Amino acid sequence: MSTSTFIHFKYLWLIADEARARTEQFAERRTPGDFGQGLVAVVFAVAAAEAYINEVSHLVKQDTHLYPDTPLVDFGAQMTHAVANKMSIEGKYLLASKLLAQPFQKGKKPFQDLVNVVAARNFLLHQIPVPSEAIAHLEQVGIATKRATFRNYLEEDEPMGSQVDALSNPTVARWACDTAANIIVAVMDMFPPYASASVGLLRFGFPPEA
C-alpha cells in the first residue's frame, strides 16, 4: 500500500511570515539588510496556498467513506484529479469554490489577490527579460515600490531599477502572507459541518495569532 507525505501548509506559511517579519525589522532599522527576505515571503506564501489546496483535496478524497452521497465525494474526485493533472493554483482554488457551491468571483478579493501573488511568484521564478504587467500593476496600487523614472534616448519615461527591487519591501511581504492566509481560510470556511475531523484539523491554529 502506498503512502503520501505532505509538507504541511502551515509550516510553509510560517516560513513566509518569518521572512515578512525580518523584512519589516530591516525597514524599521533603516539600515541595509537582507531585503531578499521579502522575495522569500512571496515564494513561500504561494507555496503554502498550493500546499493547502493539494492537502485538503487528498484528505477529502481519503475520507469519502465517512460522508457517502454528499457533494464532498465529487469534491474529492475532481480535486485530486486536478492536482494530479497539475492544474494551476488559481484554477484549483476556483474549482474548489465551485464544488463547494460558493464560487470565487474573478477580479475580486480574495481570489484576485491570489492571481496577483501567483503572478509575482512566477515572475521571480521564471525570469525573462521582459517587464511584467502584473508587477507594474502592484506598483500602481502601492503594494510594490513605485520606481523612479528617467527620460531615455527615445524621450520616453522609463522606470529605474529592476522589478525585483520593486517587490523587495515589507508591504509586498505582508500582502503575500495575508493573501495566502485569506484564500486558505476562505476555502476552509466553505466546508460543511459534516466534513471529516482530518479536514477540520487543518483549520486548527491557522492563521496563528500575532
Phi, psi and omega in degrees: 000130181278152176232156180241141178243132180248142165275112190299137183301329181296322180296316179296320180294322179295325175299316178298317183290325176295320177296320177300315181297318179295321178298319180291325178297316179297321181293321180295324180285341182055038176234157179302138179208189181276079181289351172298343178298332175296325178288324176300319180299318180298310184297314185280335174296317178293321177300320179294317179298318179289321179300319180298309185294327176291317183292315181293327177298316179296316183294320178296316178298318181297326187256016184298338178295344181277342181217065178295156177060034175234164179300340181291337176296313178294322178302309181300318182293311183289321183289319178293329175295318179297318179296314182297329181266013174056044172299150179300158179301314180298319180298320180294319179292322179295316178296316180302315182295324178291318180294335178265011174063026176221065189298137173294151177259123178298140180087356180235157177293149000271356186293318183295325176297321177299315178303316183290319182288327175295320177298320178295317177298315180297322177300319182288323187267342183233060187298133167227155184281048179227132179301145180267126176295328180296318180290321177301321178296318179296328174294317184294326182268005173085016176270300172284155180291126179284119184280148175293159180241161173221162179273119179276183185293345176268008182061037177245149176285128182230132181296145177267141177084178185267152173293337174298317177299323181297332180273349187271065178215163183297328181295317177297316182300314180292318178301317180297314180296316180295321180298314179297314180298319184293318182288324178296311181295325179301317178288319176307318183287346180279340184289139180288162182300334183278000177302150187296161181298327181295325176292319179296328181295333178298330182282336186301122177074016179232136350287153182295148178290145181294000000 
